[in-house]
């Protein structure tokens, strides 16, 4: 390496602007790199010398040049938490979406290291692509969810990040990564943003199974009780969350899941009995009304029987609908009857429900 080039790199690394200028005047290559591929601009960005950065840009240093690992000056500034330099480099149009050898952008690095303000600036002012993927197809949201950065997760969701992107290596989503890390607040945030709670990774694990394996009881409770995750879903080897709780020695989760299953079974039996009662009473009333209306209208016996049959069917349907509306009200006491009726008729076709009830 030429002496003047070494002088330039040493001066940039130590933030000595006068020596940087001397090296340039002495014929140093503005884009000279050390054994790691780092230029003077990168070194100034790493160690946080904005005056050196501005001077080097002014004398035409290559702002998008990469070192041997694929890092640019902007990526290094983001990694190092130097917000002022990040702002400046964005202002002079550094490419915010350039990637290192692992496919990481400046935004991804800022998120991995918890640099919330830098991440926000890259998105807002730099227009960084929020759904860009690294070599394993992880997105910025996945990094934020996995590393537990709630503020960044909220910001990315607000910027319309895709909450259901699947990684290439393990097939995981942001929700699964948050569940693995036990980040309950982030799990809640993602579920509220319509993350699919029952999506599976390449091994068949759901967010619930992931949380169970790692022993995160509060996350398990939230996914089961609030997010309505399917407790009976199996992975590729036929293991449910309950089986994994037993296998991995998580007695608190095992006990909770057993109790929940037993409670749910009791409630289902109780609801089924209520459905039978409502349908039976409705059918009986419909039968009596149908027969009475036709009889008092002076209809022939055949018409009376037909009217009774129609009344029987309509009464049974009415009884079933009343039972389902009651269940909706039990689940959510604040729901109005109109919304409850809409849920009954849109969750599953009524005719299918009646048939299912008949054959239970």
FITISE-278964 format. One line per 3 residues: number of its first residue (from 0); for each residue x, y negated, z of C-alpha. Coordinates in nm, 4 decimals. Each point is the difference from the previous one (the first is absolute). Example, Ala and Ser with C-alpha at 12.3 -4.5 7.8 and 13.67 -1.06 7.14 Angstrom:
0> 1.2300/0.4500/0.7800 ~ 0.1370/-0.3440/-0.0660 .
***
This chain:
0> 0.0000/0.0000/0.0000 ~ 0.1290/-0.3461/-0.0894 ~ 0.1044/-0.2087/0.3039 .
3> -0.2452/-0.2784/-0.0826 ~ -0.2853/0.2528/-0.0240 ~ 0.0880/0.1427/0.3406 .
6> 0.0195/-0.3536/0.1385 ~ -0.3498/-0.0696/-0.1358 ~ -0.1488/0.3139/0.1533 .
9> 0.1686/-0.0540/0.3376 ~ -0.1114/-0.3628/0.0093 ~ -0.3599/0.0885/-0.0882 .
12> -0.0094/0.2728/0.2651 ~ 0.1197/-0.2422/0.2678 ~ -0.2146/-0.2895/-0.1200 .
15> 0.2889/-0.2367/-0.0758 ~ -0.1428/-0.2145/-0.2772 ~ 0.3191/-0.2031/-0.0543 .
18> 0.2021/0.3167/-0.0592 ~ -0.2725/0.1289/-0.2333 ~ 0.0334/-0.3187/-0.2045 .
21> 0.3799/0.0277/-0.0012 ~ -0.0168/0.3573/-0.1272 ~ -0.2367/-0.1006/-0.2806 .
24> 0.2243/-0.2906/-0.0943 ~ 0.2932/0.2416/0.0043 ~ -0.1624/0.2133/-0.2692 .
27> -0.1834/0.2631/0.2050 ~ -0.2671/0.1992/-0.1798 ~ -0.3320/-0.1167/0.1454 .
30> -0.1415/0.3530/-0.0383 ~ 0.3052/0.1912/0.1221 ~ -0.0904/0.2977/0.2184 .
33> 0.1732/0.1935/0.2782 ~ 0.0311/0.3795/0.0254 ~ -0.3697/0.0250/0.0928 .
36> -0.1109/-0.2082/-0.2940 ~ -0.0834/-0.2974/0.2225 ~ 0.0403/-0.3462/-0.1508 .
39> 0.0633/-0.3267/0.1823 ~ -0.3696/-0.0842/-0.0345 ~ -0.1021/0.3302/0.1587 .
42> 0.2428/-0.0460/0.2885 ~ -0.1283/-0.3502/0.0688 ~ -0.3567/0.1351/-0.0073 .
45> 0.0883/0.2858/0.2359 ~ 0.1712/-0.2174/0.2606 ~ -0.2417/-0.2895/-0.0290 .
48> 0.1856/-0.2954/-0.1520 ~ -0.2601/-0.2001/-0.1944 ~ 0.2420/-0.2781/-0.0970 .
51> 0.2343/0.2541/-0.1594 ~ -0.2929/0.1702/-0.1735 ~ -0.1206/-0.3307/-0.1466 .
54> 0.3461/-0.0962/-0.1188 ~ 0.0586/0.3371/-0.1683 ~ -0.3361/-0.0182/-0.1756 .
57> 0.0919/-0.3514/-0.1111 ~ 0.3136/0.1300/-0.1713 ~ -0.1996/0.2730/-0.1772 .
60> 0.0488/0.3077/0.2188 ~ -0.2133/0.2887/-0.1286 ~ -0.2946/0.0088/0.2413 .
63> -0.1242/0.3398/-0.1198 ~ 0.3325/0.1840/-0.0053 ~ 0.0001/0.3326/0.1893 .
66> 0.2586/0.1664/0.2229 ~ 0.0819/0.3720/-0.0193 ~ -0.3126/0.0902/0.2005 .
69> -0.2218/-0.2142/-0.2185 ~ -0.0417/-0.2864/0.2480 ~ -0.0420/-0.3555/-0.1263 .
72> 0.0649/-0.3180/0.1966 ~ -0.3752/-0.0243/0.0676 ~ -0.0187/0.3573/0.1279 .
75> 0.2955/-0.0689/0.2286 ~ -0.1562/-0.3212/0.1292 ~ -0.3222/0.1886/0.0763 .
78> 0.1907/0.2829/0.1704 ~ 0.1932/-0.2493/0.2096 ~ -0.3045/-0.1991/0.1059 .
81> 0.1200/-0.3247/-0.1564 ~ -0.3350/-0.1639/-0.0792 ~ 0.1479/-0.3321/-0.1127 .
84> 0.2165/0.1708/-0.2603 ~ -0.2922/0.2172/-0.1112 ~ -0.2082/-0.3144/-0.0540 .
87> 0.2788/-0.1658/-0.1958 ~ 0.0644/0.3015/-0.2236 ~ -0.3710/0.0337/-0.0729 .
90> -0.0038/-0.3694/-0.0855 ~ 0.2705/0.0417/-0.2641 ~ -0.1931/0.2954/-0.1475 .
93> 0.1996/0.2976/0.1249 ~ -0.1725/0.3215/-0.1091 ~ -0.2001/0.1053/0.3076 .
96> -0.0885/0.3419/-0.1418 ~ 0.3493/0.1297/-0.0731 ~ 0.0736/0.3328/0.1680 .
99> 0.3009/0.1655/0.1581 ~ 0.1034/0.3569/-0.0845 ~ -0.2704/0.1418/0.2281 .
102> -0.2656/-0.2109/-0.1679 ~ -0.0339/-0.2445/0.2907 ~ -0.0892/-0.3617/-0.0710 .
105> 0.0755/-0.2978/0.2224 ~ -0.3590/0.0238/0.1266 ~ 0.0408/0.3639/0.0994 .
108> 0.3194/-0.0758/0.1894 ~ -0.1560/-0.2957/0.1789 ~ -0.2862/0.2227/0.1113 .
111> 0.2205/0.2889/0.1073 ~ 0.1970/-0.2384/0.2193 ~ -0.3051/-0.1795/0.1371 .
114> 0.0707/-0.3354/-0.1631 ~ -0.3631/-0.1127/-0.0103 ~ 0.0611/-0.3582/-0.1132 .
117> 0.2334/0.1068/-0.2776 ~ -0.2506/0.2587/-0.1185 ~ -0.2766/-0.2609/-0.0068 .
120> 0.2192/-0.2461/-0.1866 ~ 0.0983/0.2585/-0.2611 ~ -0.3665/0.0780/-0.0628 .
123> -0.1419/-0.3510/0.0171 ~ 0.2709/-0.2131/-0.1614 ~ 0.1968/0.2665/-0.1834 .
126> -0.3013/0.1896/-0.1367 ~ 0.1632/0.3312/0.0907 ~ -0.1943/0.2987/-0.1308 .
129> -0.1519/0.1532/0.3137 ~ -0.0723/0.3436/-0.1469 ~ 0.3485/0.0503/-0.1439 .
132> 0.1392/0.3466/0.0837 ~ 0.3436/0.1284/0.0969 ~ 0.1489/0.3230/-0.1368 .
135> -0.2213/0.2059/0.2329 ~ -0.2997/-0.2142/-0.1002 ~ -0.0349/-0.1663/0.3376 .
138> -0.1546/-0.3470/-0.0081 ~ 0.0501/-0.3019/0.2222 ~ -0.3213/0.0864/0.1858 .
141> 0.1272/0.3508/0.0730 ~ 0.3214/-0.1395/0.1479 ~ -0.1945/-0.2488/0.2109 .
144> -0.2373/0.2708/0.1241 ~ 0.2765/0.2487/0.0730 ~ 0.2221/-0.2487/0.1822 .
147> -0.2886/-0.1408/0.2028 ~ -0.0106/-0.3579/-0.1291 ~ -0.3667/-0.0920/0.0526 .
150> 0.0340/-0.3617/-0.1110 ~ 0.1478/0.1032/-0.3338 ~ -0.2630/0.2722/-0.0452 .
153> -0.2765/-0.2570/0.0476 ~ 0.1691/-0.2426/-0.2373 ~ 0.0456/0.2643/-0.2701 .
156> -0.3601/0.1173/0.0320 ~ -0.1088/-0.3617/-0.0305 ~ 0.2098/-0.0206/-0.3170 .
159> -0.1948/0.2996/-0.1392 ~ 0.2631/0.2712/0.0441 ~ -0.1251/0.3477/-0.0929 .
162> -0.0613/0.1838/0.3294 ~ -0.0261/0.3456/-0.1583 ~ 0.3220/0.0211/-0.2027 .
165> 0.1648/0.3425/0.0309 ~ 0.3779/0.0464/0.0258 ~ 0.1731/0.2327/-0.2438 .
168> 0.2215/0.1934/0.2401 ~ -0.2524/0.1147/0.2631 ~ -0.3268/-0.1324/-0.1380 .
171> -0.0634/-0.2203/0.3008 ~ -0.2052/-0.3176/0.0358 ~ 0.0486/-0.3081/0.2149 .
174> -0.2619/0.1368/0.2413 ~ 0.1870/0.3281/0.0427 ~ 0.3257/-0.1857/0.0668 .
177> -0.1685/-0.2196/0.2606 ~ -0.1518/0.3112/0.1599 ~ 0.3398/0.1731/0.0114 .
180> 0.1468/-0.3054/0.1727 ~ -0.2877/-0.0257/0.2456 ~ -0.0791/-0.3568/-0.1038 .
183> -0.3647/-0.0140/0.1089 ~ -0.0495/-0.3678/-0.0867 ~ 0.1219/0.0620/-0.3543 .
186> -0.2118/0.3142/-0.0345 ~ -0.3040/-0.2077/0.0992 ~ 0.0933/-0.2736/-0.2459 .
189> 0.0421/0.2448/-0.2897 ~ -0.3246/0.1835/0.0743 ~ -0.1853/-0.3313/0.0073 .
192> 0.1563/-0.0724/-0.3411 ~ -0.1580/0.3221/-0.1338 ~ 0.3016/0.2298/0.0165 .
195> -0.1112/0.3579/-0.0696 ~ 0.0240/0.1832/0.3339 ~ -0.0308/0.3451/-0.1562 .
198> 0.2650/-0.0273/-0.2724 ~ 0.2624/0.2757/0.0152 ~ 0.3737/-0.0004/-0.0616 .
201> 0.1810/0.2724/-0.1943 ~ -0.0113/0.2334/0.3017 ~ -0.3701/-0.0605/0.0531 .
204> 0.0442/-0.2270/0.3021 ~ -0.2547/-0.2735/0.0642 ~ 0.0610/-0.3052/0.2176 .
207> -0.1733/0.1885/0.2838 ~ 0.2302/0.3001/-0.0326 ~ 0.3033/-0.2331/-0.0198 .
210> -0.1006/-0.1788/0.3205 ~ -0.0687/0.3331/0.1713 ~ 0.3385/0.1458/-0.0928 .
213> 0.1769/-0.3029/0.1471 ~ -0.2127/-0.0050/0.3159 ~ -0.1686/-0.3385/-0.0421 .
216> -0.3217/0.0552/0.1969 ~ -0.1459/-0.3507/-0.0382 ~ 0.0466/0.0119/-0.3763 .
219> -0.1670/0.3422/-0.0066 ~ -0.2951/-0.1326/0.2017 ~ -0.0436/-0.2981/-0.2304 .
222> 0.0166/0.2082/-0.3177 ~ -0.2516/0.2516/0.1355 ~ -0.2491/-0.2275/0.1745 .
225> 0.0119/-0.3240/-0.1989 ~ 0.1446/0.0880/-0.3402 ~ -0.1987/0.3270/-0.0110 .
228> 0.2935/0.2035/-0.1270 ~ -0.0854/0.3602/-0.0863 ~ 0.1110/0.1934/0.3078 .
231> -0.0279/0.3345/-0.1802 ~ 0.2245/-0.0834/-0.2962 ~ 0.2801/0.2532/-0.0504 .
234> 0.3507/-0.0459/-0.1345 ~ 0.1499/0.2227/-0.2695 ~ 0.0669/0.2728/0.2578 .
237> -0.3504/-0.0031/0.1432 ~ 0.0840/-0.2004/0.3130 ~ -0.2457/-0.2535/0.1412 .
240> 0.0897/-0.2869/0.2325 ~ -0.1047/0.2168/0.2958 ~ 0.2305/0.2821/-0.1084 .
243> 0.2892/-0.2449/-0.0371 ~ -0.0674/-0.1424/0.3462 ~ 0.0340/0.3512/0.1431 .
246> 0.3047/0.0865/-0.2134 ~ 0.1914/-0.3186/0.0795 ~ -0.0752/0.0053/0.3720 .
249> -0.2261/-0.3054/0.0174 ~ -0.2380/0.1069/0.2816 ~ -0.1712/-0.3391/0.0340 .
252> -0.0932/-0.0051/-0.3690 ~ -0.0940/0.3680/0.0055 ~ -0.2368/-0.0566/0.2929 .
255> -0.1481/-0.3116/-0.1597 ~ -0.0664/0.1728/-0.3338 ~ -0.1547/0.3057/0.1677 .
258> -0.2309/-0.2183/0.2084 ~ -0.0947/-0.2074/-0.3020 ~ -0.0832/0.3082/-0.2071 .
261> -0.2139/0.1430/0.2810 ~ -0.1795/-0.3316/0.0488 ~ -0.0587/-0.0371/-0.3725 .
264> -0.1384/0.3544/-0.0206 ~ -0.2443/-0.0743/0.2840 ~ -0.1122/-0.3243/-0.1629 .
267> -0.0498/0.1714/-0.3359 ~ -0.2161/0.2699/0.1608 ~ -0.2004/-0.2649/0.1839 .
270> -0.0490/-0.2004/-0.3194 ~ -0.1029/0.3132/-0.1892 ~ -0.2624/0.0801/0.2639 .
273> -0.1280/-0.3560/-0.0220 ~ -0.0234/0.0308/-0.3779 ~ -0.2042/0.3189/0.0290 .
276> -0.2346/-0.1673/0.2490 ~ -0.0474/-0.3139/-0.2102 ~ -0.0496/0.1987/-0.3209 .
279> -0.2374/0.2418/0.1739 ~ -0.2096/-0.2728/0.1578 ~ -0.0017/-0.2011/-0.3225 .
282> -0.1039/0.3036/-0.2017 ~ -0.2819/0.0849/0.2433 ~ -0.1322/-0.3559/-0.0058 .
285> 0.0263/-0.0124/-0.3791 ~ -0.1810/0.3328/-0.0346 ~ -0.2844/-0.1127/0.2261 .
288> -0.0350/-0.3396/-0.1660 ~ 0.0108/0.1463/-0.3506 ~ -0.2713/0.2519/0.0829 .
291> -0.2132/-0.2552/0.1856 ~ 0.0137/-0.2627/-0.2736 ~ -0.1021/0.2464/-0.2691 .
294> -0.2656/0.1653/0.2183 ~ -0.1722/-0.3226/0.1001 ~ 0.0141/-0.1151/-0.3612 .
297> -0.2149/0.3008/-0.0847 ~ 0.2633/0.1718/-0.2112 ~ -0.0153/0.3662/-0.0921 .
300> 0.1889/0.2485/0.2159 ~ 0.2772/0.0349/-0.2613 ~ 0.0574/-0.3749/-0.0033 .
303> -0.0001/-0.0055/0.3802 ~ 0.2711/0.2658/0.0061 ~ 0.2056/-0.1847/-0.2622 .
306> -0.0356/-0.3248/0.1946 ~ 0.1105/0.1777/0.3164 ~ 0.3107/0.1388/-0.1751 .
309> 0.0922/-0.3465/-0.1291 ~ -0.0537/-0.1411/0.3488 ~ 0.2183/0.2770/0.1427 .
312> 0.2866/-0.0857/-0.2357 ~ -0.0261/-0.3759/0.0441 ~ -0.0288/0.0345/0.3758 .
315> 0.3119/0.2175/0.0088 ~ 0.1965/-0.2522/-0.2059 ~ -0.1210/-0.2862/0.2197 .
318> 0.0993/0.1928/0.3119 ~ 0.3459/0.0672/-0.1432 ~ 0.0517/-0.3657/-0.0919 .
321> -0.1027/-0.1095/0.3501 ~ 0.2485/0.2495/0.1495 ~ 0.2822/-0.1286/-0.2215 .
324> -0.0790/-0.3647/0.0782 ~ 0.0110/0.0868/0.3702 ~ 0.3454/0.1544/-0.0488 .
327> 0.1196/-0.3167/-0.1742 ~ -0.1324/-0.2064/0.2911 ~ 0.1699/0.2313/0.2499 .
330> 0.3324/-0.0470/-0.1797 ~ -0.0399/-0.3771/-0.0235 ~ -0.2610/-0.1578/0.2325 .
333> 0.0377/-0.3344/-0.1811 ~ -0.0935/0.1325/-0.3437 ~ -0.3347/-0.1190/-0.1364 .
336> -0.2605/0.2450/-0.1298 ~ 0.0366/-0.1143/-0.3620 ~ 0.3748/0.0674/0.0013 .
339> -0.0531/0.3324/0.1764 ~ -0.2511/0.1026/-0.2674 ~ 0.2437/-0.1038/-0.2722 .
342> 0.2709/0.2154/0.1575 ~ -0.2367/0.2982/0.0187 ~ -0.0922/-0.0238/-0.3661 .
345> 0.3495/-0.0783/-0.1342 ~ 0.2235/0.2276/0.2080 ~ -0.1540/0.3118/-0.1525 .
348> -0.3013/0.0499/-0.2288 ~ -0.3100/0.0534/0.2153 ~ -0.1047/0.3155/-0.1819 .
351> 0.3406/0.1554/0.0716 ~ -0.0301/-0.0927/0.3668 ~ -0.3425/0.1622/0.0282 .
354> 0.1251/0.3163/-0.1720 ~ 0.3075/0.0072/0.2256 ~ -0.2209/-0.0365/0.3052 .
357> -0.2247/0.2817/-0.1149 ~ 0.2883/0.2440/-0.0319 ~ 0.1954/-0.0964/0.3132 .
***
